[in-house]
Structures are given as structure tokens and as C-alpha cells.
Amino acid sequence: MNLWLRVFLPFAAGYFFSYFLRNVNAVIAPELTRELGVSAADLGLLTSAYLIAFSAAQLPLGLALDRYGARRVEAFLLLIAAAGCAWFATGTTLTELAMARALIGLGVSSCLMASFKSSSQWFGVERQASLNAAIMAAGGLGALTASTPLSWAVPVFGWRAVFYALAVAGLAVAAGVFSTPDKTGSGPAEPLRSQIAGLVEILTSRVFWRYAPQTALIVGGFMALQGLWAIPWLMNFSGLERSAAAAHLLLMGSGMLTGFLALAFGVAPLARRGISAQRLLQVGMGLGLLAILLIVLGAKPSEPLWFIFGLVFSVGNLAYALLQRHYAATLAGRVNTALNLMLFAGAFGIQWGFGAVVDALQASGYAPRIAYQMTFGGLLAAQTASWLWFLKRR
């Protein structure tokens, strides 16, 4: 238990912190729009700066984790995240806030992958699935906190005070991660040239490109919506007040957390009954697309649909374990970060592009409600194509 507390909890706190920062702009979007006078496209670019920096860090991150270890890499990067939060709290222009947001994205880019690596070093293979799902559940709690609770805090303290508090929290989490015990391998480090060759092998393989489009568009689309566009959609399309929209975001995060906990305890029993993780991923993504279709059509009641949407996102993370099975164990870290790159690149493109398309449609004369519906419908079409590609490729 002492080892579990010393290793698991600091990394879980890091992923909680990372997920909270990923979603915080969704709740403070009205304040940012009012204070900075930005368009939807500008807001999308500002928020997605986190995602592009996060994406750009993934491939070098995989090499760094293998070479320097999870403790050192994550603690160092969390200091960068804390600096980004402080800069965001003091920024006054769109450029300053976007650069600060990118710094935050870089700073938390290792939180999940470092957790996976640390767990693999300290705990046996038989505990990996439950530990990884528990780490993701910590992220789910971060998403829940960045919904209704944050919507209560912002009017009282202001969004700048929230980011000052996050800067302090980042320093505390970095100290906690750095204090975890270290564990280094006994053999020589893999040469950098060999590490890069393994990465190229992954990125040029057919099996990787079976999983990548679906992960980028469906799971990445979920992240783009949860991180920014869910509340503007609910306010502009569904006509909800921000408190009601934040409650939907809370349901979305609750669905995600429920899914992660269910995966932690349910994958093995289902496999014994003949329901494989591959089948769960196929069916889960299909159900998610159905929920999105009903959301786009404005079906009522909307609350269960957003819960299901969050639930399906958790199922999408099975792709990491399924993809790893096709490669040597020594490539596991690079497989994870390569797929993570596709996920966050997709989330960045969708988060920025969603706002750009909404702006273009409104400039063409469409009402805001119709512009949002058409944009979300176009995203759904692309997501469906990626799911059919995944089903077809064997």
C-alpha cells in the first residue's frame, strides 16, 4: 500500500491537473469572449493552442520517457505548465493568452504517458489494465471539477484568480511527482538511432493507420467539444443558460468517469464471456456516433445523450492497448505516444476548425443555431467515415 500511495497518487494528481486544464476554457469561454472581444475562430485557436503544443511534444516525449524516466520528465514539464498558468492569468492580448495556453499544453503533455510508464516499472502486468483505468478515472474527476464546480467559482473569484491558483497547484503537483521513488533499468540505454528507427516502424505500419483516423476524429472530436465547444453549442443551439450547459458538461464527464471505472473492472470478465476489447471498441464507437447524431438533430431529452457521449470516449481509449499488441514490448512507449499524437492533432484541428466553420457560415448569412448544427453535422460525417474505415481494415 505504501508503494501504491507513493507512486500512483502523485501521477494520478498530475493527470487530474492535466485534464482540468484541458477543459477549463470551455467554462470561461463567455468571459474570454466578452473581455477580449474575440470571434469563435479566435476562441478556437486560443484554446486549441494547448492541443497543438501537446501534440508536437508527443514523439520526443516517448524518447525522453525511455531515456530519462517518468519522474524527471513529468516533474520538469509540470513546472512549465505552472509558468503557463501564471502567464495566462496576467495575459491581456489574444497572442499572449494563446502562447500561455501552448505553454500549458507542453507542460502537461507527459501526464498520462508518464503515468503508464511508471506503472509498468513498478507493478506487474496483471495490474496494468486496472491501474491505467484508475489513472484515467483521475482525469475524469478533473473533467468533472472543470464543469459545474468551476462555473460556480468563476463568477465569484474571476477567471484570472482561478489561473493564479492553478499555477500554485502545478508547483505542488510537480513536487509530488518528483518525490516518487525512481527505478532505472539494469541494461544499457537503447541508442537514439535505434529508438528513432522503432518510431519510424510504427508510423509506417498499416495497422497503425487502421486505428489512427478513428482515434483522431471520434476521440479527438470528443476532446475538442469537451474542451471548448460543448458549452457554446448548448448555449447557441439548445438555448441553455451557462449553468445548465455546465450541468451537461458535468454529465459528459460523469459518463467518461463511469466508463473508465467500468473498463478497470469489466474488460477481463467480458473477455471470458467471449466479448473482446476489439468488439467493445467497434460497438462503442458506433453507439457514440448514434448519440452524436441525436445531439445534432436536437433530440430531447439531451442529458442522457451527453452522458453516453462521455461514456463512449472512455471506450475509445481501448485503442492504446489493442494497438500495442501488434508491436514488440520494447516499442510500447512509442506506440502510445504516436497514437496520442494523432489524437491530439485531431483534437487541435477540430477545435480550431469548428470555430472557423461556424464563423464562415454565419458570415454567409446563416443563423448561429443553423451554423452550429451544420458544423457539427459535417464533423459527424467525417467521424462516421473513420469508423467505417476501422471496421473495414483487418
TORKOL-4160 file (C-alpha; in steps of 0.2 Angstrom, whole numbers, padded with zeros to 4 digits, m for minus):
394
<pt num="1" X="0000" Y="0000" Z="0000"/>
<pt num="2" X="0014" Y="0012" Z="0004"/>
<pt num="3" X="0022" Y="0009" Z="m0013"/>
<pt num="4" X="0005" Y="0012" Z="m0021"/>
<pt num="5" X="0002" Y="0028" Z="m0012"/>
<pt num="6" X="0020" Y="0035" Z="m0016"/>
<pt num="7" X="0019" Y="0030" Z="m0035"/>
<pt num="8" X="0001" Y="0030" Z="m0040"/>
<pt num="9" X="m0006" Y="0045" Z="m0031"/>
<pt num="10" X="0006" Y="0059" Z="m0037"/>
<pt num="11" X="0004" Y="0053" Z="m0055"/>
<pt num="12" X="m0015" Y="0052" Z="m0053"/>
<pt num="13" X="m0014" Y="0070" Z="m0047"/>
<pt num="14" X="m0004" Y="0075" Z="m0062"/>
<pt num="15" X="m0017" Y="0068" Z="m0074"/>
<pt num="16" X="m0031" Y="0076" Z="m0064"/>
<pt num="17" X="m0022" Y="0093" Z="m0066"/>
<pt num="18" X="m0019" Y="0090" Z="m0084"/>
<pt num="19" X="m0037" Y="0086" Z="m0088"/>
<pt num="20" X="m0044" Y="0101" Z="m0078"/>
<pt num="21" X="m0033" Y="0112" Z="m0088"/>
<pt num="22" X="m0038" Y="0104" Z="m0104"/>
<pt num="23" X="m0057" Y="0109" Z="m0101"/>
<pt num="24" X="m0056" Y="0125" Z="m0091"/>
<pt num="25" X="m0058" Y="0136" Z="m0106"/>
<pt num="26" X="m0075" Y="0128" Z="m0110"/>
<pt num="27" X="m0082" Y="0136" Z="m0094"/>
<pt num="28" X="m0073" Y="0153" Z="m0095"/>
<pt num="29" X="m0077" Y="0155" Z="m0114"/>
<pt num="30" X="m0090" Y="0168" Z="m0111"/>
<pt num="31" X="m0078" Y="0179" Z="m0101"/>
<pt num="32" X="m0064" Y="0177" Z="m0113"/>
<pt num="33" X="m0076" Y="0182" Z="m0127"/>
<pt num="34" X="m0083" Y="0197" Z="m0118"/>
<pt num="35" X="m0066" Y="0203" Z="m0111"/>
<pt num="36" X="m0056" Y="0201" Z="m0127"/>
<pt num="37" X="m0069" Y="0203" Z="m0140"/>
<pt num="38" X="m0063" Y="0188" Z="m0150"/>
<pt num="39" X="m0073" Y="0178" Z="m0163"/>
<pt num="40" X="m0077" Y="0160" Z="m0162"/>
<pt num="41" X="m0062" Y="0156" Z="m0173"/>
<pt num="42" X="m0051" Y="0166" Z="m0162"/>
<pt num="43" X="m0058" Y="0157" Z="m0147"/>
<pt num="44" X="m0055" Y="0140" Z="m0155"/>
<pt num="45" X="m0037" Y="0145" Z="m0160"/>
<pt num="46" X="m0033" Y="0151" Z="m0142"/>
<pt num="47" X="m0040" Y="0136" Z="m0134"/>
<pt num="48" X="m0033" Y="0123" Z="m0146"/>
<pt num="49" X="m0015" Y="0131" Z="m0144"/>
<pt num="50" X="m0015" Y="0119" Z="m0129"/>
<pt num="51" X="m0018" Y="0104" Z="m0141"/>
<pt num="52" X="m0005" Y="0109" Z="m0154"/>
<pt num="53" X="0009" Y="0110" Z="m0141"/>
<pt num="54" X="0003" Y="0094" Z="m0133"/>
<pt num="55" X="0003" Y="0085" Z="m0150"/>
<pt num="56" X="0020" Y="0092" Z="m0155"/>
<pt num="57" X="0028" Y="0085" Z="m0139"/>
<pt num="58" X="0022" Y="0068" Z="m0141"/>
<pt num="59" X="0035" Y="0060" Z="m0152"/>
<pt num="60" X="0050" Y="0067" Z="m0142"/>
<pt num="61" X="0041" Y="0064" Z="m0126"/>
<pt num="62" X="0041" Y="0045" Z="m0130"/>
<pt num="63" X="0060" Y="0045" Z="m0132"/>
<pt num="64" X="0063" Y="0056" Z="m0117"/>
<pt num="65" X="0052" Y="0045" Z="m0106"/>
<pt num="66" X="0063" Y="0029" Z="m0111"/>
<pt num="67" X="0079" Y="0039" Z="m0109"/>
<pt num="68" X="0076" Y="0049" Z="m0093"/>
<pt num="69" X="0062" Y="0041" Z="m0084"/>
<pt num="70" X="0044" Y="0046" Z="m0079"/>
<pt num="71" X="0048" Y="0055" Z="m0063"/>
<pt num="72" X="0061" Y="0068" Z="m0070"/>
<pt num="73" X="0052" Y="0071" Z="m0086"/>
<pt num="74" X="0035" Y="0074" Z="m0079"/>
<pt num="75" X="0041" Y="0085" Z="m0064"/>
<pt num="76" X="0051" Y="0096" Z="m0076"/>
<pt num="77" X="0036" Y="0098" Z="m0088"/>
<pt num="78" X="0024" Y="0102" Z="m0074"/>
<pt num="79" X="0035" Y="0117" Z="m0069"/>
<pt num="80" X="0032" Y="0124" Z="m0087"/>
<pt num="81" X="0013" Y="0121" Z="m0085"/>
<pt num="82" X="0014" Y="0131" Z="m0069"/>
<pt num="83" X="0023" Y="0145" Z="m0078"/>
<pt num="84" X="0010" Y="0145" Z="m0092"/>
<pt num="85" X="m0005" Y="0146" Z="m0079"/>
<pt num="86" X="0004" Y="0161" Z="m0072"/>
<pt num="87" X="0006" Y="0169" Z="m0089"/>
<pt num="88" X="m0012" Y="0166" Z="m0094"/>
<pt num="89" X="m0018" Y="0174" Z="m0078"/>
<pt num="90" X="m0009" Y="0190" Z="m0082"/>
<pt num="91" X="m0011" Y="0190" Z="m0101"/>
<pt num="92" X="m0021" Y="0204" Z="m0109"/>
<pt num="93" X="m0020" Y="0200" Z="m0128"/>
<pt num="94" X="m0025" Y="0185" Z="m0138"/>
<pt num="95" X="m0007" Y="0182" Z="m0143"/>
<pt num="96" X="m0001" Y="0182" Z="m0125"/>
<pt num="97" X="m0015" Y="0170" Z="m0120"/>
<pt num="98" X="m0013" Y="0158" Z="m0134"/>
<pt num="99" X="0006" Y="0157" Z="m0131"/>
<pt num="100" X="0002" Y="0154" Z="m0112"/>
<pt num="101" X="m0010" Y="0141" Z="m0117"/>
<pt num="102" X="0003" Y="0132" Z="m0128"/>
<pt num="103" X="0015" Y="0133" Z="m0113"/>
<pt num="104" X="0002" Y="0124" Z="m0103"/>
<pt num="105" X="m0001" Y="0111" Z="m0116"/>
<pt num="106" X="0018" Y="0107" Z="m0117"/>
<pt num="107" X="0019" Y="0107" Z="m0098"/>
<pt num="108" X="0005" Y="0093" Z="m0096"/>
<pt num="109" X="0010" Y="0083" Z="m0111"/>
<pt num="110" X="0018" Y="0069" Z="m0101"/>
<pt num="111" X="0005" Y="0067" Z="m0088"/>
<pt num="112" X="m0004" Y="0051" Z="m0095"/>
<pt num="113" X="0011" Y="0043" Z="m0104"/>
<pt num="114" X="0022" Y="0046" Z="m0089"/>
<pt num="115" X="0009" Y="0038" Z="m0078"/>
<pt num="116" X="0008" Y="0022" Z="m0089"/>
<pt num="117" X="0027" Y="0021" Z="m0089"/>
<pt num="118" X="0029" Y="0022" Z="m0070"/>
<pt num="119" X="0015" Y="0009" Z="m0068"/>
<pt num="120" X="0024" Y="m0003" Z="m0080"/>
<pt num="121" X="0040" Y="m0001" Z="m0070"/>
<pt num="122" X="0033" Y="m0003" Z="m0053"/>
<pt num="123" X="0018" Y="m0015" Z="m0054"/>
<pt num="124" X="0015" Y="m0032" Z="m0063"/>
<pt num="125" X="0007" Y="m0034" Z="m0080"/>
<pt num="126" X="m0008" Y="m0041" Z="m0071"/>
<pt num="127" X="m0012" Y="m0025" Z="m0063"/>
<pt num="128" X="m0009" Y="m0013" Z="m0078"/>
<pt num="129" X="m0026" Y="m0013" Z="m0085"/>
<pt num="130" X="m0034" Y="m0008" Z="m0068"/>
<pt num="131" X="m0020" Y="0005" Z="m0064"/>
<pt num="132" X="m0021" Y="0013" Z="m0081"/>
<pt num="133" X="m0040" Y="0014" Z="m0080"/>
<pt num="134" X="m0038" Y="0021" Z="m0062"/>
<pt num="135" X="m0026" Y="0035" Z="m0069"/>
<pt num="136" X="m0039" Y="0039" Z="m0082"/>
<pt num="137" X="m0053" Y="0040" Z="m0069"/>
<pt num="138" X="m0042" Y="0053" Z="m0060"/>
<pt num="139" X="m0043" Y="0063" Z="m0076"/>
<pt num="140" X="m0062" Y="0060" Z="m0076"/>
<pt num="141" X="m0063" Y="0068" Z="m0059"/>
<pt num="142" X="m0053" Y="0083" Z="m0066"/>
<pt num="143" X="m0065" Y="0085" Z="m0080"/>
<pt num="144" X="m0080" Y="0085" Z="m0068"/>
<pt num="145" X="m0071" Y="0098" Z="m0057"/>
<pt num="146" X="m0069" Y="0109" Z="m0073"/>
<pt num="147" X="m0088" Y="0109" Z="m0076"/>
<pt num="148" X="m0101" Y="0114" Z="m0063"/>
<pt num="149" X="m0089" Y="0117" Z="m0049"/>
<pt num="150" X="m0079" Y="0129" Z="m0059"/>
<pt num="151" X="m0094" Y="0138" Z="m0066"/>
<pt num="152" X="m0098" Y="0142" Z="m0048"/>
<pt num="153" X="m0081" Y="0148" Z="m0044"/>
<pt num="154" X="m0078" Y="0159" Z="m0059"/>
<pt num="155" X="m0091" Y="0172" Z="m0056"/>
<pt num="156" X="m0086" Y="0174" Z="m0038"/>
<pt num="157" X="m0067" Y="0174" Z="m0040"/>
<pt num="158" X="m0064" Y="0178" Z="m0058"/>
<pt num="159" X="m0055" Y="0168" Z="m0071"/>
<pt num="160" X="m0038" Y="0176" Z="m0068"/>
<pt num="161" X="m0039" Y="0171" Z="m0050"/>
<pt num="162" X="m0043" Y="0153" Z="m0055"/>
<pt num="163" X="m0027" Y="0153" Z="m0066"/>
<pt num="164" X="m0016" Y="0160" Z="m0052"/>
<pt num="165" X="m0022" Y="0146" Z="m0041"/>
<pt num="166" X="m0018" Y="0133" Z="m0054"/>
<pt num="167" X="m0001" Y="0140" Z="m0056"/>
<pt num="168" X="0002" Y="0136" Z="m0037"/>
<pt num="169" X="m0006" Y="0119" Z="m0039"/>
<pt num="170" X="0005" Y="0115" Z="m0054"/>
<pt num="171" X="0021" Y="0118" Z="m0042"/>
<pt num="172" X="0013" Y="0107" Z="m0029"/>
<pt num="173" X="0010" Y="0093" Z="m0041"/>
<pt num="174" X="0027" Y="0094" Z="m0049"/>
<pt num="175" X="0035" Y="0092" Z="m0031"/>
<pt num="176" X="0024" Y="0077" Z="m0028"/>
<pt num="177" X="0029" Y="0068" Z="m0044"/>
<pt num="178" X="0047" Y="0072" Z="m0042"/>
<pt num="179" X="0047" Y="0065" Z="m0024"/>
<pt num="180" X="0041" Y="0047" Z="m0031"/>
<pt num="181" X="0054" Y="0033" Z="m0030"/>
<pt num="182" X="0065" Y="0031" Z="m0045"/>
<pt num="183" X="0068" Y="0014" Z="m0054"/>
<pt num="184" X="0080" Y="0013" Z="m0068"/>
<pt num="185" X="0084" Y="m0002" Z="m0079"/>
<pt num="186" X="0099" Y="m0013" Z="m0077"/>
<pt num="187" X="0104" Y="m0014" Z="m0095"/>
<pt num="188" X="0111" Y="m0001" Z="m0107"/>
<pt num="189" X="0100" Y="0013" Z="m0114"/>
<pt num="190" X="0094" Y="0009" Z="m0131"/>
<pt num="191" X="0104" Y="0020" Z="m0144"/>
<pt num="192" X="0094" Y="0035" Z="m0150"/>
<pt num="193" X="0096" Y="0029" Z="m0168"/>
<pt num="194" X="0088" Y="0013" Z="m0164"/>
<pt num="195" X="0074" Y="0022" Z="m0154"/>
<pt num="196" X="0070" Y="0033" Z="m0170"/>
<pt num="197" X="0070" Y="0018" Z="m0181"/>
<pt num="198" X="0057" Y="0010" Z="m0170"/>
<pt num="199" X="0047" Y="0025" Z="m0171"/>
<pt num="200" X="0048" Y="0025" Z="m0190"/>
<pt num="201" X="0042" Y="0007" Z="m0190"/>
<pt num="202" X="0026" Y="0012" Z="m0180"/>
<pt num="203" X="0022" Y="0027" Z="m0191"/>
<pt num="204" X="0024" Y="0017" Z="m0207"/>
<pt num="205" X="0014" Y="0002" Z="m0202"/>
<pt num="206" X="m0003" Y="m0002" Z="m0209"/>
<pt num="207" X="m0010" Y="m0007" Z="m0193"/>
<pt num="208" X="m0006" Y="0010" Z="m0185"/>
<pt num="209" X="m0016" Y="0018" Z="m0199"/>
<pt num="210" X="m0031" Y="0007" Z="m0196"/>
<pt num="211" X="m0033" Y="0015" Z="m0178"/>
<pt num="212" X="m0026" Y="0032" Z="m0181"/>
<pt num="213" X="m0041" Y="0040" Z="m0191"/>
<pt num="214" X="m0054" Y="0034" Z="m0179"/>
<pt num="215" X="m0044" Y="0040" Z="m0164"/>
<pt num="216" X="m0041" Y="0057" Z="m0171"/>
<pt num="217" X="m0059" Y="0061" Z="m0177"/>
<pt num="218" X="m0070" Y="0052" Z="m0164"/>
<pt num="219" X="m0060" Y="0053" Z="m0148"/>
<pt num="220" X="m0051" Y="0069" Z="m0154"/>
<pt num="221" X="m0068" Y="0076" Z="m0158"/>
<pt num="222" X="m0074" Y="0072" Z="m0140"/>
<pt num="223" X="m0060" Y="0081" Z="m0133"/>
<pt num="224" X="m0062" Y="0096" Z="m0144"/>
<pt num="225" X="m0080" Y="0098" Z="m0139"/>
<pt num="226" X="m0077" Y="0094" Z="m0120"/>
<pt num="227" X="m0063" Y="0106" Z="m0120"/>
<pt num="228" X="m0072" Y="0121" Z="m0128"/>
<pt num="229" X="m0087" Y="0119" Z="m0140"/>
<pt num="230" X="m0099" Y="0109" Z="m0129"/>
<pt num="231" X="m0105" Y="0124" Z="m0119"/>
<pt num="232" X="m0106" Y="0136" Z="m0134"/>
<pt num="233" X="m0115" Y="0123" Z="m0144"/>
<pt num="234" X="m0128" Y="0121" Z="m0129"/>
<pt num="235" X="m0130" Y="0139" Z="m0127"/>
<pt num="236" X="m0131" Y="0144" Z="m0146"/>
<pt num="237" X="m0140" Y="0128" Z="m0152"/>
<pt num="238" X="m0150" Y="0122" Z="m0137"/>
<pt num="239" X="m0153" Y="0139" Z="m0130"/>
<pt num="240" X="m0147" Y="0135" Z="m0112"/>
<pt num="241" X="m0141" Y="0146" Z="m0099"/>
<pt num="242" X="m0122" Y="0143" Z="m0094"/>
<pt num="243" X="m0127" Y="0135" Z="m0078"/>
<pt num="244" X="m0137" Y="0122" Z="m0087"/>
<pt num="245" X="m0124" Y="0120" Z="m0101"/>
<pt num="246" X="m0111" Y="0117" Z="m0087"/>
<pt num="247" X="m0123" Y="0104" Z="m0080"/>
<pt num="248" X="m0122" Y="0095" Z="m0097"/>
<pt num="249" X="m0103" Y="0096" Z="m0096"/>
<pt num="250" X="m0104" Y="0088" Z="m0079"/>
<pt num="251" X="m0114" Y="0074" Z="m0086"/>
<pt num="252" X="m0102" Y="0071" Z="m0100"/>
<pt num="253" X="m0088" Y="0070" Z="m0088"/>
<pt num="254" X="m0098" Y="0058" Z="m0077"/>
<pt num="255" X="m0101" Y="0047" Z="m0092"/>
<pt num="256" X="m0082" Y="0047" Z="m0095"/>
<pt num="257" X="m0078" Y="0043" Z="m0077"/>
<pt num="258" X="m0091" Y="0029" Z="m0077"/>
<pt num="259" X="m0083" Y="0021" Z="m0092"/>
<pt num="260" X="m0066" Y="0022" Z="m0086"/>
<pt num="261" X="m0071" Y="0013" Z="m0069"/>
<pt num="262" X="m0081" Y="0000" Z="m0079"/>
<pt num="263" X="m0066" Y="m0004" Z="m0090"/>
<pt num="264" X="m0055" Y="m0006" Z="m0075"/>
<pt num="265" X="m0066" Y="m0020" Z="m0068"/>
<pt num="266" X="m0076" Y="m0026" Z="m0083"/>
<pt num="267" X="m0064" Y="m0030" Z="m0098"/>
<pt num="268" X="m0057" Y="m0046" Z="m0091"/>
<pt num="269" X="m0074" Y="m0053" Z="m0086"/>
<pt num="270" X="m0082" Y="m0049" Z="m0103"/>
<pt num="271" X="m0067" Y="m0057" Z="m0112"/>
<pt num="272" X="m0070" Y="m0073" Z="m0103"/>
<pt num="273" X="m0088" Y="m0072" Z="m0110"/>
<pt num="274" X="m0082" Y="m0070" Z="m0127"/>
<pt num="275" X="m0084" Y="m0051" Z="m0129"/>
<pt num="276" X="m0067" Y="m0045" Z="m0134"/>
<pt num="277" X="m0059" Y="m0027" Z="m0131"/>
<pt num="278" X="m0059" Y="m0026" Z="m0150"/>
<pt num="279" X="m0078" Y="m0029" Z="m0151"/>
<pt num="280" X="m0081" Y="m0016" Z="m0137"/>
<pt num="281" X="m0071" Y="m0003" Z="m0147"/>
<pt num="282" X="m0081" Y="m0007" Z="m0163"/>
<pt num="283" X="m0098" Y="m0006" Z="m0154"/>
<pt num="284" X="m0094" Y="0008" Z="m0143"/>
<pt num="285" X="m0089" Y="0019" Z="m0157"/>
<pt num="286" X="m0104" Y="0015" Z="m0166"/>
<pt num="287" X="m0115" Y="0019" Z="m0152"/>
<pt num="288" X="m0106" Y="0035" Z="m0149"/>
<pt num="289" X="m0109" Y="0041" Z="m0167"/>
<pt num="290" X="m0128" Y="0037" Z="m0164"/>
<pt num="291" X="m0128" Y="0048" Z="m0149"/>
<pt num="292" X="m0119" Y="0062" Z="m0159"/>
<pt num="293" X="m0132" Y="0061" Z="m0172"/>
<pt num="294" X="m0146" Y="0063" Z="m0160"/>
<pt num="295" X="m0137" Y="0078" Z="m0152"/>
<pt num="296" X="m0135" Y="0086" Z="m0169"/>
<pt num="297" X="m0154" Y="0083" Z="m0173"/>
<pt num="298" X="m0158" Y="0091" Z="m0156"/>
<pt num="299" X="m0167" Y="0076" Z="m0149"/>
<pt num="300" X="m0174" Y="0078" Z="m0131"/>
<pt num="301" X="m0170" Y="0075" Z="m0118"/>
<pt num="302" X="m0152" Y="0079" Z="m0121"/>
<pt num="303" X="m0145" Y="0075" Z="m0104"/>
<pt num="304" X="m0143" Y="0056" Z="m0107"/>
<pt num="305" X="m0135" Y="0059" Z="m0124"/>
<pt num="306" X="m0121" Y="0069" Z="m0117"/>
<pt num="307" X="m0119" Y="0056" Z="m0103"/>
<pt num="308" X="m0117" Y="0042" Z="m0117"/>
<pt num="309" X="m0106" Y="0053" Z="m0127"/>
<pt num="310" X="m0094" Y="0054" Z="m0112"/>
<pt num="311" X="m0096" Y="0035" Z="m0109"/>
<pt num="312" X="m0091" Y="0031" Z="m0127"/>
<pt num="313" X="m0075" Y="0042" Z="m0126"/>
<pt num="314" X="m0068" Y="0030" Z="m0112"/>
<pt num="315" X="m0071" Y="0015" Z="m0123"/>
<pt num="316" X="m0061" Y="0024" Z="m0137"/>
<pt num="317" X="m0045" Y="0023" Z="m0126"/>
<pt num="318" X="m0045" Y="0004" Z="m0128"/>
<pt num="319" X="m0036" Y="0008" Z="m0144"/>
<pt num="320" X="m0020" Y="0010" Z="m0135"/>
<pt num="321" X="m0020" Y="m0007" Z="m0128"/>
<pt num="322" X="m0026" Y="m0015" Z="m0144"/>
<pt num="323" X="m0013" Y="m0007" Z="m0155"/>
<pt num="324" X="0001" Y="m0011" Z="m0143"/>
<pt num="325" X="m0002" Y="m0030" Z="m0146"/>
<pt num="326" X="0004" Y="m0028" Z="m0164"/>
<pt num="327" X="0022" Y="m0022" Z="m0159"/>
<pt num="328" X="0036" Y="m0028" Z="m0148"/>
<pt num="329" X="0035" Y="m0024" Z="m0129"/>
<pt num="330" X="0051" Y="m0013" Z="m0131"/>
<pt num="331" X="0040" Y="m0001" Z="m0143"/>
<pt num="332" X="0026" Y="0001" Z="m0131"/>
<pt num="333" X="0030" Y="0019" Z="m0125"/>
<pt num="334" X="0032" Y="0025" Z="m0143"/>
<pt num="335" X="0016" Y="0016" Z="m0149"/>
<pt num="336" X="0007" Y="0025" Z="m0135"/>
<pt num="337" X="0014" Y="0042" Z="m0139"/>
<pt num="338" X="0012" Y="0040" Z="m0158"/>
<pt num="339" X="m0006" Y="0036" Z="m0156"/>
<pt num="340" X="m0008" Y="0051" Z="m0144"/>
<pt num="341" X="0000" Y="0062" Z="m0157"/>
<pt num="342" X="m0014" Y="0058" Z="m0169"/>
<pt num="343" X="m0027" Y="0060" Z="m0155"/>
<pt num="344" X="m0021" Y="0077" Z="m0150"/>
<pt num="345" X="m0018" Y="0083" Z="m0168"/>
<pt num="346" X="m0036" Y="0078" Z="m0172"/>
<pt num="347" X="m0042" Y="0087" Z="m0157"/>
<pt num="348" X="m0032" Y="0103" Z="m0162"/>
<pt num="349" X="m0039" Y="0103" Z="m0180"/>
<pt num="350" X="m0057" Y="0100" Z="m0174"/>
<pt num="351" X="m0056" Y="0113" Z="m0160"/>
<pt num="352" X="m0049" Y="0127" Z="m0171"/>
<pt num="353" X="m0059" Y="0122" Z="m0187"/>
<pt num="354" X="m0075" Y="0121" Z="m0178"/>
<pt num="355" X="m0075" Y="0139" Z="m0174"/>
<pt num="356" X="m0068" Y="0144" Z="m0191"/>
<pt num="357" X="m0083" Y="0135" Z="m0200"/>
<pt num="358" X="m0096" Y="0142" Z="m0188"/>
<pt num="359" X="m0089" Y="0160" Z="m0192"/>
<pt num="360" X="m0089" Y="0157" Z="m0211"/>
<pt num="361" X="m0107" Y="0150" Z="m0211"/>
<pt num="362" X="m0113" Y="0165" Z="m0201"/>
<pt num="363" X="m0104" Y="0177" Z="m0212"/>
<pt num="364" X="m0113" Y="0168" Z="m0227"/>
<pt num="365" X="m0130" Y="0173" Z="m0219"/>
<pt num="366" X="m0134" Y="0158" Z="m0208"/>
<pt num="367" X="m0141" Y="0160" Z="m0191"/>
<pt num="368" X="m0130" Y="0155" Z="m0177"/>
<pt num="369" X="m0141" Y="0139" Z="m0172"/>
<pt num="370" X="m0140" Y="0133" Z="m0190"/>
<pt num="371" X="m0121" Y="0137" Z="m0192"/>
<pt num="372" X="m0118" Y="0126" Z="m0176"/>
<pt num="373" X="m0129" Y="0112" Z="m0182"/>
<pt num="374" X="m0121" Y="0112" Z="m0200"/>
<pt num="375" X="m0103" Y="0112" Z="m0192"/>
<pt num="376" X="m0107" Y="0098" Z="m0180"/>
<pt num="377" X="m0115" Y="0088" Z="m0194"/>
<pt num="378" X="m0100" Y="0089" Z="m0205"/>
<pt num="379" X="m0089" Y="0083" Z="m0191"/>
<pt num="380" X="m0101" Y="0068" Z="m0188"/>
<pt num="381" X="m0099" Y="0064" Z="m0207"/>
<pt num="382" X="m0080" Y="0063" Z="m0205"/>
<pt num="383" X="m0081" Y="0053" Z="m0189"/>
<pt num="384" X="m0093" Y="0040" Z="m0197"/>
<pt num="385" X="m0081" Y="0038" Z="m0212"/>
<pt num="386" X="m0066" Y="0035" Z="m0200"/>
<pt num="387" X="m0077" Y="0022" Z="m0190"/>
<pt num="388" X="m0081" Y="0013" Z="m0207"/>
<pt num="389" X="m0063" Y="0013" Z="m0211"/>
<pt num="390" X="m0058" Y="0005" Z="m0195"/>
<pt num="391" X="m0072" Y="m0009" Z="m0197"/>
<pt num="392" X="m0066" Y="m0012" Z="m0215"/>
<pt num="393" X="m0047" Y="m0013" Z="m0212"/>
<pt num="394" X="m0041" Y="m0030" Z="m0205"/>
